[in-house]
Each structure stands twice: as structure tokens, then as C-alpha cells.
């Protein structure tokens, strides 16, 4: 049987995490913390559709909070180590030897570029200790071509992917199609690629029947499939493009890559389930996640151009599928997994088999009625009956769960059905939002060390994808995939020295340091503050009340740590508490609890600058509500701590120190800086570093929920304070709509803090742009930035600082595996500071991969930095060193982070913005949003947003840390 899943498919785009694929990579700090990953939903055009990112963007490692999922996986974790195998090469690829690449960049220098052209590589980095790394790329041998591209038209038109797929399966069985099959590949949709021209016109008649039927029934539906020639795809230009011939740099090789990806996807799509773009999952290795879901292992595969060689990038992936079985049981399991888990999000679009009639149906949604409460006129009985009564009388079925929601399996018309008479069909990917518990389970099972992942890729991966044994249709196209990972040169950059109050701290081999006996570079003043105690039923851990001596002792210990760290602490804090009403399914985002907190905070006679909020538990609704209330309405800083962590003796001083980091930054201090040599470039002339990001509504959000844009920027020569501008904008729009106004706000802030000086250089790190949109940043965002500069023009003296824009990408599948234990950490990952700019980077582009951080578990994911505009005129060494150094300047951690600090700050600011529209991201419908469609959702968002953070205290601060 081929596993094909439901009829829902569709690429959801971009950075949309949360629906549970995990790509075996780790990334930001390697932190195990999934408490801000997973359900990020960074969607947007152009990316693959998501995949679980909890493990690699987590709060764990980077933020000094310790990841929550540290223990061994069931059965014990496999040990890390260096990946090696007898059939794998260990010397650098021949294509990268010699002086060819030096000649390449020399040739680039003779080219003249237009202002909007993406810059060409200025040279190769040489700084650091040279090393060799394997990477998960495999050589692809392609024919001389050409390939032929065809459009596939099905009549009558079909929208359901499940039906389309079945039509293609039946087409492949048709005897008149058999002669074409060896040299043809298709995407089970609208595109077909052939190794040679097919006769035209080419039309097939397909009698339709389902997979579990032996043949067409009487009165069956018939489809016609027309295969229409579009164009020849010339492969002869590929070699010139890959060799870096300057005349070919503007050739669009996109159609070639798309065609080859269709050919390479044919075998795994026939034998597994394709989820999103280029990700294939197989039922031979699954594990239970609980809550009605299970995880399937699989692989990512995508053709990539690299210098002198076309490659295929292969990586491990894991994603969530529905567990086969009774739908009612699964619904209750899912609902009980987490408070606020929505049954509708679980059932929407799932394919079921009705046990009483044997029909296959697609669930449209969950109803608000139950089998007991919903009544309808039954013609046979000539009276109104409930669904419960109907099933008892008509089918002699006594329903076990008459009080859970009915499901609607109708097409255009409503057709309510009790969930317990439905069986979930196998092989269906779950496209909703994972609960926190699912996320934790996913990390536990999917997080593997690099040697384990690499071994799986070169073994099971190449086999499952059909590359190892040249499975059809590869031979018919003359395509062959090599079995060896590419080996590329890399370098380990030296770490900068980290300075606290003019005293340097020792940085260890994992790019981290400790806070013992250090004083902040500039301590802030802590004067008007209060402690807010949240009482939410966790009596085992909570303090007894505001007069509990244990609470006062804990707060005094923390205040002492602030003082020891160099902050000026004046006076005692005020103490207030907020007893929260119990959780209630009618109030899924706990608005009543936030009202209680508001009452407590507004009871303070004198306004405070900062609240230390002692949370009872990790309830994300309470956390989001506190941030929304205090940032947007009350203009007061908040730092949230969990009661179990702050009162625990073990590690308490470290916890105090980490919380003090946030206090100092929010109140305008400077935690640490770098040694003068590392700061030299930044201090040559007034420079503003900018971080930009956009976050999108994830799966499980109300349709029409806006995206959130953030722009943060430095304000002085310390590069410590990065105030933010936040906006909501059109849903899923990747480019920043109000960028000009946001940049003006950032320039104003810089001028105000830098003695009326404007920056002469502006360096932008732009996070969250998919590869296909690099030119759009230059075409749309760069002009908006320049418009902001023009606001400061004077007569005869235009203001035009030098502008450079670097895009940072984490949503890629490139991984590196050191060949020598001396160049690896204890898990077998590359050491912090590992940089690669050859072999798997762009042929023409000014780009590089940098892993600045040390991984804590799993396989580390480097960040891809890609320069889309450069007026500063960086050399490769200059930009690589600067980016690595700035990764040590993240104020909230005592370690290098995996994403350069300004981009990381923008990412955090976006996350804070999500708290303000939390109820829309949780898909909580009010009477207004349910009746008014997407426009009403946006109006509700604007009401919740309330012009964002505009209070005089928070506006110019790092409130989002």
C-alpha cells in the first residue's frame, strides 16, 4: 500500500514551525528548550512548510535558562562522536583544490554592478585555524539534456490532492502510458518532466476508482488527463554557471533545479508521504507522541548549485502524523494533553472511515453540538431526534461518548457524525499546531548527535530516497547520485575577549563564560520596583503569601546579587499578590486571570518601573497576558520567574545572576562588551547595527491574523542597548510594510543617545527571509531604508550613510561534520567559531556559514549569512570576524549565540509582539471575529495591539528581553 495521507496538502511556506517536523538540527545555542520554538509559524512565501524548530531555537542554551528537556531519550541516547565510514572520503574535494577559486574572485572584480545587483564574492576568508569538514551534500551527475517540461491538465478539474494523486496512480497503470514511464517524472499535480519529447497531443482517459476497490464501479467517474508541452529545459548552461563564468551569473537556473527536484522526488513520493516541499516520510520507523499523534522519520532532499558541481542536500527530518485508530479516543487524548488544546484544530481535514457504513470521509470541522444536544427532523420517525437516539434506533449503536463534539464530514452541506463511529485512516500528516507536550516528546526522540544523523543520511537516507540503488526514474534520465558526502575546507575563528567593567572573562571551549565575581560594564539603578506573586493552584511550590519570610529572604538574596553585579539598589520592593480564578474551558486564554493580575498591579499606590513576576507555573496564557497588560497598557517593565526555579537552593545564585542580566538591560544598563580590538571596526566611525525580522501566524491561528515586524538598532558606541520598533502588518507578508517609519524611529533614538550625531554606517542583519526573496529585500526594503535617510537631508547636504544588508538564514538543511576529533566538541559537532565559505556556498554570492555557538545536544545548525547589499565594502575576513564577535554580545546570556545578536534581538521583539495578539494566534474566536472574516480579525488585532509599546518608560528600552 502506498501511504498518501489525507487530501489536505499544500505548501504552507516559510518559517512556519509548529506542526511538528524536526530536522535533526539544533542551532540557536543548541538549547534544548522548546518553549519558544515549535509553534512559531514563521510561514511566508518560499520556504518549506515548516517543520518543528523547537529544539534549535529554544530558550534553553542561549538564554541562561537551561533547556527543559535534558534527559535521555527512551532506550538511552546514542553517544556522540566523529562520523566516519570506510566508504566516505576524508580529503577535500578536488574541485576545491588549486587556484581556480582565487582566479574566480579576481574575475568578479572586473565586473561593474548596478546599485540593486546582489554583490559578488570579494574573496575567500583566510583568518582562523584551517580544518576539514564533511557536509551533507552529494554529487549529482546530470545528462547533457535537454529535459522537456509539460503541463498536466485534468478534466473535470480536481482540487483535492488525494484525488489528484490517485488519478496519477491510475495513469501510471494505464497500458498506453507504460511506454513513457521510464523517462518521465511528475509531481502528482500539474507538472511533468520527460527525458525526451513526448508525442503531441497526448491525452489519456482514466476511469476512476479508489485504492481499496478492485476496479471501476458502475457509474464511475472518468477523467481526461492532457499532457501539454511547455518548453525544453537546456542543461548546457549549467556547467558554465557552476564554474563561475561571469557571463552566466544572471542565468536563471531555477527551472533546471525545479525539474531535477521533480525527478528526484518521484521514487520517495511513490513509496512514502511527501509533506510540504522536498520532505519525505516513511512508516517504517515511528514513535508515539501521545495525544492521538505519532512521529514518522524521514528525509529532506533538494538539488543545490555549488562551485563546479551540482549537489543534492540530504538531511534527516521527523514530523507528526495522526495515529491510526478511533477518532473519538484520539480527540479526547488530544484535548486532555494540554489546557486549551482545541479539538477543531486536531480533526480539521483528517480522513476517516465510518465503521457503520464503510464510507471514507474528510472531516471539515468539529461542531459545537454533541450527539446528545443536536436534534434534527428524521423523516422515517416523523419527529425530531437527537443524533444519539438516531444511531440507537437506526444502527442499533449505543454511543459511548454522546457528550463530546460531533464532527462535520459533509461537503457543501453539513453532515454531522459521532466521532466514535470514525476510524482515522493511516499515513496522514498532522498539519495543526503541536501542544507543548508533543513538542517535548518530539525533541526527545528527534534530537540525535551528528555521527548518528550522518550515518542515517548516508545509509537509510540515500536508500529511502532511491539514490543508492539508482531507483527509477533516475536511470531513464541518465541521473546518478554519488554516495560520498562532500568534504570542504573550513576555519575556526578565535573568540573575542569578553569584558565586564574593564576586566576580561575567560571564554571556554563551548563559547561560554560564568558570572562569578563580575560587575556589569555599566550598572543601572533599581529603585521603584515591586514583586508580584501569582497564585495559581501550585500549592506545593508557591510561597504562602506576600508576608512569607521565605519570599522576603529570596528577594533579598536576589537584590544582593543585583548589587554585587554592579547595579545600584535603593530601598525595598513593594509586595502584591494575584490569586487567579481556576482554569475554565470557556475561557481558553485565561482573560479572567489577567483581569485579576490587572487589579493587583493597579492597586499599587505609587507607579513602579519594574515588576518581578513570580509565576506559579509555565502557563503561556498567563505569561502572554502579563506581557500584553504591562507593555501595552500599564507601561511597566516585567521580568517573569518561575517559583520553583527562584526558590530552589541548588543553582540559585546562577539563576539570580541570569535574572539580574535582564534587570540591568531593561533599566538601561550595559552587561558586557568586547575587548578594544574586537570593537575596533565598530568604533572607527559612528555605526548603527540594525536587526530586522518578521514573524507570521502559525498553524492554529485565526485566518487573517497579522504578521509582526520588528526593527531593533543600537544607539551608542557600547552596542548594548537595542530599542525596538514593532508593527503588525498584512498576514504572511514577508517584507516589512512600515519600514521607513520604523527606521526613522531607530535613527531618532540613535541621535538622541549619541549627542545629536547620526550614524555614518548602517549595518543591517535581516532575519527571516527565504532564499527566493533576497532580491525582494533589495527591491522593496532597501529603498524604504534610504527614504528614512532622506528625512535627515539638509540643503545641499544629503544624508546617505554607507548601507550594508546581510540576510541571516536558519531554515536550511546544511550541516557540517568534522573529520578530526581535535576540531570537534564532545558530541562530534564543529567547535564554536567554525566558518565555511567554500564548497557548499553560492557560486557567485558573498555568503558563508557560521556556527558561533557551542551546541548542548543534538546536531548543531550553522547560520547562513548572505550579503544582499554592501556599500561598506567588507572583505570576507572582516565580515566573518565581525559577525562571530557580535554573536558574543547578546546581553541576556553568558555564551555566544547561534544567530548574530541584532537579528536575535529582532526575533525576540517579534516574539514579544505575539503576546499582544495571543488570543488570535490561539484561534480563539469571539462573536465579532467569527462573523466578520479576515478584515474583522485584523480590526480585532489592531484593538489588541493598541499602537504597540508607546509608554515613555518602555518605548526607548529593551522591554522585549
N, C-alpha and C positions, 0 to 999 in steps of 0.2 A: 504493500500500500504506500502511496506517496503521501507525505504529511503536508497538507497545504493550509490548514488553518481556516479561519473564517473568511467572510467576504469583505473584510474591512480594509485592508491595506492602506496604502497611501503614505507617501514620504512626508513626515511631519517636519522635516527641516531642522537644521541648525543645532543650536546648543541645547535642545530640549532634553534635559535629563529626566530622570524620574520614572520612566516607565520600565526601568529595570534592566537594561543591558549593561554589562560591566565589561570593560575592555582590557582587563588584566593589567592596567597601568595604574600608576599611583600619582605622582605629580605633586601637587602643592604641599610641600612639607612632608609628603608621604603620609600625612596624618591619617590615622585610621578613622577619624571622626566623620561619620556620615551625617552629622546633624545639620549641615547646611548644604549637603550635596544632593544627590539623588533627584529630588523633585524640583530642580532649578528651572527646568523648562526654558532653555535659552534658545529656543526654536529659531525661526528665521530662515530665510531662503538659503538654500545651497548646502547645508550640512547633511550628515546622515541623521537619521531621525532619533537620535537620542541615545540611549544607552546610559546606563547608570554611572554617574560620576561621583557618587558619594565618597568612595574611597579616595579619590585623588584630589578632591577639592575640599576635603573635610577640615573641620576646625582642629582636628587632633593635633598634628605635628606643629603647624606653623604658629598656632596662636597661644602656645603655652597653656593649652587646656587639656592636653592629654586625650588621645582618642578613646572612645568608649568601647571599642570592640577589639580588645587586645589579645584575647586568649587564643588557644589553638583551635583549629577547625576540628569538626568531628573526625575522630580517627587520627588526630595529630597532624601538625603542619609538616610538609616536606621540608627538609633542610635546604637553605640557600647554598650558593656556590657558583663557581665559574662554569659556564656552559662550554662543553667541548664534546666533540664526537669524531670518530675516525674519518667519516666521510665529509667533514666540514673543513674548509680552507682556514689557514691561520695567518697567511701573509696578505698584505694589502693588494687589492685588485690591480692587475696590470694596467688597466685603463687610467689609473690614477698615478702611475709612476712616470718618471721623466719630467720634461719641462713643458709638456703640452699645455698644461693649465696656466702656467705663467705666460706663455705666448697668447693664450686666450684672453686674459685680462688686459694684456698690452694692446691687443686688437680692439678691445672695447673702448680704450681711451681715445682712439682716433674718431669715434662716432660722436656726432653732435645730437643732443637730445632736446626735445621740446619741453616746455615748462611742465606739462602734465604727463610726460612719459615716466614710467617707473624707472628708477635708477638702475644702472648696470653695476655688476660687482666691481669694486675699486681695487681689489686684491685679495690675497688669502691671509688669514691670521697666522702669526708665527709665534706669538707670545705663549709661554707656558711649557709644561713638560709633554713632549710628544708621546702618544700612546696609539695602540691599535684596538679597534672595536669591531665586533660583528654587528650587523644591523639586519632587521627582519625584512630584507628586500632580496628578491630572487630574479635572476636574469631571464628575460623573455626574448626568445628568438621568433621573429615575425617573418612572414613571406614578403616577397617584393611587391606583391599586390597587383592590381588594386583590390580592395574589398568593395562589395556592392551593397548599398543601403536601400531598404524598401520600407514603405509604409504598409501597415496591415489594417484593413477596414473590415469590420464585422457588421453584417446587416441581418435582422434589425439590430440597432445599437444596443450595447450592453454596458452597464455601469459597474455591476458587481464584479470585483476582481476574481472571486471564486468561480463565477460562471465563465468569465473570460479564460481563466486558466484551464477549466475543463474543456472548453472549445479547442484550445491549442493541443491538449492531450489527445482529443479525438482526431484533430487534424493530423497529428503525427502517426496515428494508427491507420489513416486512410491509405489504401493501396496506391492511389495516383500520386500521393505525396512522397512515397517511400524513396523514389529515385533521387530526390533532392536532399534527403535528410542528412547525409554525411557531411555536406558542406554548407549547412545552414544553421543559424542560431537565432533565437528570438527572445524577447523579454516577457513573454506571456501577456503582452499588452498591445502596443501599437507599432513596435519596431522589429525589423528582421534584418539580419546581416547574412550575406552569402559570399562564398569564396569565389564564385563566378556568376556571370549573368544568368538569370532565370528567364524562361520564355515569357513573353507578354502578349496579351493579357493572361493573368494567372488567377483563376477563380475556382474555389472548391465549395462543394455543398456538403454541409455537416449535419446529419440527423443527430439531435441532442439526446443524451441520456446520462443519468448520474453514475458516479463511480461504483455505487453498490448495486447497480442494475446490470443485467447481462446484455441488454441491447435496447434499442428504441421501443417505447411502448406505442400502442395505438394512439393516434392523435398527437404524436410527439412534435416538439418544436424543431424547425430546421433553420440553420444559419448559413449564410454565404460568407466565405472568407476570401477577400480580394487582396492579393499581394502586388503592390504597385511600385515600380522602380522610381527612386528619388534621385540618387547620384552615385557616381563612383567615388570611393574614398582613396585618394592617392597616398600610398605609403612611401613613395620615393623621396618625399621631402623630409621624412622623419630622421634619416641618418644625418642630413645636413643640419637639422635643428639640434639634434642631440650632441653633435660635435662642436656646437657653439658658433657656427658660421654666422657672423654679424648680419648678413643679408637676410637670414631666415628668422631673426628673433621675433618678428611680428607675425609670423605664420601662426594661424590658429590650429593647434593640434588637438583641440577639444573633440572634434568629430572622430578622429582616429582613436583616441582614448576611450570614448563612449562606445564605439563599435567593438573594440577589443574587450572591454568590460562585459558587453553582452555575450561575447563568445565564451569568455572565462566563467561567466555566471551560469551558463546553461546546465552543466553537469550538477553543481551543488543545488541549483534550484529544482531540478528534477528529483533529486534524492533527499532533499531536506526542505526547510522553510526559509524563504528569504524575508528578512524583517528590515524594513527601511531600505537603505541604499548599501549594497555591497556587503551585507552581513547575512551569514547562512548558518542555520541551526539544525541540529540533528538529534533524534530521540534516543540515541544510544547511550548518552550519559546525562542523567537528570538527577536533581535532588529536590526534596520537598522544602518549600519555604514556609509552609503553614498558611492559614487564611485562604485556602482554596487555590493556592498558586504553587507552581514548581519552577525550578530554573533549568534551562537547557544550555549546554555548552555548544559553542560554535566558533566560527572564524570569520574574520573580515578579510576581504581581498580587493585590491584596487590597483590598476595599472598606473605607473608613475614615470615621467620622464626624468632621467638623471644623466650626468655627463657621459657621453659615448655609449650609453646602454639603456634600453627600455627595461624597466623592472616591474615586478608585481610586489606590492607591500602586503604582507600577510600577518595578521595578529589574532590572538585569542579573543573571544567575546563570550559573554554569558547574558542571557535575557530571561525575563519571566514569561511563563506560559500558564494557561489555565490547567489545573489538574482535571483529568477525566473523572467524571462521576456525577452524582446527583446535584443539580443546581441549587436546590433549597439548602442542602447541607453546606455547600460552598459559600452561599450568600451569608449564612449565619456565622460561619467561621471567619469570613472576611470582616463582617460588621463587628464581631467581638474582638478582633485583633487590635483595634485602636479606637479610642473615643473619637467620634466624629467621622469615622470611615463611612463613606457614602455607598450604599448598595447600588444606586443607579450607576455610579462610575464603574462598579465591578461588572455589572451584567450587560451594559450597553454594547451591542454589536456581537455578542458571543453566539456561536452556532450551537443549537441543541437538537436532540432527538426526542420527540414526545413519546413517552413509553406506552400511553394508552392507544395511540393511533399509528405510531411508527413514522410520523412525518418529521422532516428536517426543517427547522425554522431558524430565523435570525432574530435575536431579541432586540427590539427597538429601544426600550427603556423599562425602568421599574415604575410601577404605578404607585399612586398614593393610597390606593384602596387595598384591602385584603380580601381573601376568599370569603371571609365571614361578613365583611361590611358591604361588599359590592353586590348589588342586586340588578337583575335585568328581566325583561319580559320573555318568558320561554313559551314559544307557540304551542309546543306539544302539551304542556301542562296548563296552558291558557291562564298563566298567572306569573307574578313576579317571584323569582327565586334567587337565592344567593349562589355564588359560584360553588361554595362548599356543598350546598344542597344539590345543585345541578350534577356535580360529579358523583355524589352518592346515589342519586336516582338514575342517572343516565349510564354511568360506567361501573356502578357498584364499588366505587373507590371512596374509602373514608380518609379524608385528608388528615395528616398528622400535624401539619403546621398551618392551620387556617388563619393565623394572625400575622403572618409575615407578608410583605408586599407581593401583589400579583405582578407578573411580567407581561409586557405587551409584545406579542410576536406577530402583530398584524403588518400588512404592507401600508397602503394608503389608509385603510380603515383600521380602527382599533380592534385587537383580538387579545383579550386578557386570558392568561393561563396561570394556574398554580405552578410555582417553581418546582415543586416536588414531583411533578409528572414529566420533568425535563431532565435529560442526561446531557452533560457537556460533552461535545464531540472532541476527540483527541487532536493534538497538533495545532492549537490556536494560541498565537502570541497575545499576551495581555498588554493592551495599549493605554491603560489608565495610569493613575498615579499610585506608586507604591506607598504602603504605610511605613512608618518608621521601623516597625518590627521586620517587615520584609526587607527593608534596606539593610538592616543589621545582619540578617541571615545571608543576604546576597554578598556582602563584604566578607563574611566569614568563609563562605565557600569559594568565592571567585578570586580572592587575593592570594596569588601564588608568587614565589620568588622567581627571579629571572631565569635561572637554569631550568626550572620546571616548565615555565612558559615556552622558552626557546626549544626545549626538547619536544614539547607537544606540537609546536608550529612546524618543525622540520619533519616530524613523523606523521602524526594523525592529521595535522592541518593540510599538508601537501596532498595526503591521500584522500581526505574527505572532499577537498576541492577538485579532485580529479587531475591534479598536476603531476603527481608522482608516476602514475601509470598511463599517462597520455590518454585519458578517457575521451570518448567522443564528446563534442565535435572537434577537439583540438587537432587530431591528425588530418581531418578533412580541410582544415585551414592552413596546414603547414606550420602550426604554432607549437613551440616546445618550451617548457619551463625548467630552468636549472634547479638542482636540488640543494645547492650550497648558498648559505647566507653570504651576502656581500661583506667584505672586510674593508673598512675605511679608516683613514687617519683621524685622530682626534688629539686634543691637548687638554691638560688640566691646568686651569688658570690659578694663580696664587690667590689666597683670600686676602682681603684688605685687613688692616688692623681696626678693631672696634674700640672707640674711645668713649669713656664715661668721665666727665668732669676732668678732662685732660690726662686721664690715666687709661692705658690700653688694657683690654681684657684678652685673655688667651682664647683663641678660637680652636676648638678641637677638630678631629678628623671628620666629624659629621656636620661641620659648619655651624656649630652651636657653642654657646658660652653660658656661664652662670652669673647670677646677680649677687653672689656673696660679696659683702662688704664693698659695694659700689654705690656711688652717688650719681644721680641723673646729671646730664650736662647742664640742664637748667631746670631747677625745681619750681613748680607752680605753688600757689598759695591755696590751701584748703581751709576755708573759713565758714561759709554758710552752707552747711550740709545736714542731711537727715538720713536716718536708717528706716527703711520701710519693711516691715515684717509681713510677709504674705502667709496667711493661714489657710491651707487648702486640704486638710484632712490627712496629712502625712505626720501623724502624731508621734510616731517613733523617732523621727528625725528633727521635727520642728522645735524651736525654742518655745518656752512656756508662754511668753508674752514680752511686752516691752520692758518689764521690770525684772526679767530673768537675769540673775547675776552672770550666768554663762554667756549670755548675749553681750552684756557690757564688757566682760573680760575679752571676748573675741574681738569686738570692735576696737577696744583699747589696744589690743595686740596689732591689729591692722593699722591703726593710726600711728603706732610707734614705727611700724615698717615704712610708712609714708615719710615720716620724719627722718628716719635713718637713711632713706634713699635720697634725701636732699630736698624734700618738699617742706614748705612752711605750714605747719598745722596749728591753727588757732582755735581754741575753745572746743567744747564738746558738741557732738551732733544731737539733734532732736530725735526722738524715737516715736514712731507711729506704727500702727498695725492695721491690716485689712483682712478681716475674716471673709472668705469668699463663699458665696452660695454653692451648694453641691452641683456637680455636673448634671446636665439635663439634655437629653437628645433633642428637645425642642429648641435649644439654644446652642447649636454646634460650635460657634466661635466664642462662646462664653462672654457675651456682652454684659450680662448681669454681674459677672466677676469684675469686669473692667469698671463698671459703674461704682462698685464697692471700693475699688482702688482709687478712683477719682475722688470719692467722698473723703477717703483717708488723707490723700495728698492735699486737697483744698482745705482740710481742717487746720493745717499749719498756719499759725497766726502771722508768721513772717516768711516771705518767699525765700526759698533756698536756691543755691546754684546747682547743687548736685544731690541726687538720691542714690544711696546704696540700697538696692532692692534685694532682699533675701528671699529668693524663690523657694517654695515648698517642694517643687518637683520640676521636671523638664517640660511642662505643658506649653506647647508652642503657641497656643491661642492666648494664653496669659502673657507670655513674653512679647508677642507681636502687639497685643493690646496696650501693654505698658509703654512700649516704644512709640506707638501711634499717639497715645494720650500725652506723653511728656514732651515729645519732639514737636508735635504739630499744634497742640492746644495750650500746653502749660509752659513751654519754653524753659525746661529744666533738664540738665544732664542726668542720665541714668547709667548706672553700672549694675548689671544683674549678676548675682552669685547664687549658687545652689547651696541650700542649707547644709546638706550632707558633706559637701566639699569644704566649706569655710570653717566648719566646727570640728573637722576631723584632725586629730593631733598629727598623724603621720603626713608629712609633706605640707603642713600648714604654712610654714614660713615661705616655702616656694610659691604656694597658692597666693598668699598675701602679696608677695613681690609681683606676681603676674597681674593681679588686680590693680596694684599701685601703678603699673605701667599705663593702664587705661586712665586712671585718675589724672595722672600727670599730663598726659596728652590732651585729654578733653578740657583741662583747665588751662591749656596754652603753653605747657612746658616743652622741654626737649629731652627725650630719654637718652639717646646716644647719638654719636656721629662717627665719622671715619677719620683715619689719620690724614694729615695735611696732603700727603702725596696722592692718596685716593680721591681727595676732594679738589685736587688741583684744577682739573678741567672745568669742574662746575663753578669754581670761583675765579676763573680767568676774567670773565665779564658777566654782568647781570644775566642770569639764565633762569627761565621758568620751566620746571618739569611738569608735564601735564599727564594725567591718566584719564582715559575715556572708556566707557563701557555702556552697553545696552543689555538689559535682561528682559526676557519675554515670558508671557504667561505659559505655564507648563500644562501637561495633560491634567484634566480635572479642574481647570479654571472655567469660569463662565465665558461663553463665547463673546468676544468683543472686549475682554479685559485688556487694558492698555499695556504697552511695553513701558519700561522705565529706563531713562537715560541718566547717566551721571558723568560729570566732568569735575575732576579734582585737580588742584595745582598748588605748587609750592609758593611761598610768599616771601621768603628771605634767603640769606646765604647759608642757613642751617639745613635746609631741605628736610625739615622735620614736620612742620605743620602743613597739612594739605586740606584746607577747607574745600567744601563741595557745593556744586550746583546740581540740583535734582529736578527732573521734569517727567511727567507722564506724557506719552505720545501714542500715535496710531498703533493699534495692536499688530505685533510681529514686524514692525518696521525696523530694519536693521540700522539704517543711517539715522543720525541724531537730528531731529526736526528743528529744535531751538538752539542750535549750536552757537550761532552768532551771539545771542544774548547771554548764553552761559559762559562763553569765552570772555565777553566784556566784564561780567561779574568777577571772573578769575583775575583778569588784568587789573581791575579796580582794587581788588584785595591785595594784589602784589604791590601796587603803587602805594597803597595806604601803609603797608607794613615795611616797605623798603625806602622810606624817606623820599616819597614822591618820584621815585625812579621807575621807569618801565623796563622790562627785560629786553636785552639786545638779541638773545637767542631763545627760541621756544622749542623744546624737545617733547613731542607727544608720543606716548605709548598708548596705542589703541587696542583694547582687548575686544574679543567677541565678534570678529569679522570673518566670515567664511572665505575660503580661498578665491572663489569666483567673484568676490566683491572688492578685491584690492583696488581695481581701477575705479570703482564707485566712490571709495574713500577720497581719492584724488579729484574725481569729477564733482562730487557733491559737498563733502565735508571740508576739504581744503579751501575752497572759495569762501565758505562761511567763516572759517578762521581768519582769512585775510580781510573779510568785511569787518570783523571785530577790530582788527588792527587799524583799519581806516578811520574808526571813530576817534583815534588819537592823532590824526593828521593835523599838522599846523600849516599855516600859509607858507608855501614854498618848501615845506619840510615834511614830506610824507613819513608816516611811521611804518617801517617794514622790517621788523626783526627777522633774523635768519630762522627759517622754519624747517624742522625735520620731523617726519612722521614714521613711526615704527609700529607695525601691526604685530601683536603677540597672539600666538595660537596654541591652545592646549588640546583642542579637539582634533588630534591627528593620531596616527597609529604607528609612528616611527619609534622604535625602541633600540637601545644600544646595550651590547653585552661585552664587557671587557674580555680580552683574550688572555690576560695575565692577572693573577691574583694580587700582584703588587699595585695594580691600578684599579682595584675594585674595593668596595666596602665589605663588611662582614657578611652581607647577604648575596654578594656577587653583582651588585649594581655598580654603575660608574661612580667614581668619587665626586664629591661636590666640586663645582667649577669645571666640569667636563664640557668642552665645546667642540662642535663638529661643523665645519663649513664646506666639506668636500664629500663627493661620492653619492650622497642621498639628498643633496640640496638642489635648488634650481640651477638650470644650465646657465642662465643669463642673470638671474636675480641676485640682489645683495641681501642674502639671508643666511641664517645659521641656527643651529640647535644648541641650547644651553641648559644644562642641569646645574643650577646654582646650589640647590639644597641637598641635604642628606636624607635618604629615604629611611622610614622607620620599619616598613613592612611592605611585602609585595614587590612589584617591578616598577621602578621609578619611571616617570614620564618626563622627558625634557620639554622645555617650552620652545616653540618655533618663533623666531624673530625675523620679520620680513620688512625691509625698508621700502616704503612706497613713495617717499619724497625726502630729498636731502639737500638743503641749502647750506647746512653747516659744513658739509664736505668731510664726513667721517672716514677714517681708514678702517679696515676690518678690525685690527687690533684695538683701536680706540673705542669703537662702539661695543665690542665684545667685553673689554675690560670694564667699561663704564656700566654696562648692563649687569655684569656679575657683581660689581661693587655695590650698586644701588640695591641689589637684592638683599644686602646685609643691613639696609637702612629701615626696614619695616619696623615700626615703633612698637608693635604690640607683641613681639616675640623676641626671644634671645637666640635666634638662629636665622640663617639665610633662608629666604622663602623661594618657592619654585617659580613664582611669577614676579617680575620686576615691580618694586614697591608702588610706584604711582598707579600702575594698572590694577594691582591688588587692592589699593585703596578705592579705586573707582568701582571695582567689583563689590567690595563691602558696602559702599554707598548705595549701589543698586539693591543689594540685599536688604538694606535698611528700608529703602523705598517700598519694598514688597510688604513690609509690616503694615504700611499705611493703607494698602488695599487688600489686606489679608483675607477679608471675607469674600472678595471676588475670586481670589486665587484658590480659595477652598470651595468655590462654586456654590456659595450659599445664596439662594435666590430669595429676594424679597418680593413683595407684591408688585413693586414698581419694575424691578429688573426682569421679572418673568413675563411681564406683559408688554414691555417696550422694546425688546430686541436689543441689538448691539448698540444702538445710539443711546438707549437708556442706561445700558451698562457703563458706557463712557461718562454719562452725566453723573451716575452714582459714584464712579471713580473720582470725578472732579470734586464732588461733595466731600468724600472721604479724605482726599488729598489736601484740600483747603489751602492751595498755593504753597504747599510744602512747608519747609522749615524756614520761617520768616522772623522768628523772635530775635531780639537784639543779642541775647546771650549765646544762642546756639548757631546763629547764621554764619558767623565767621570762624567756627570751630570745627574740630574733628568729632562732631557729635555721633558719627556713624561707627566709630571704632568699637 
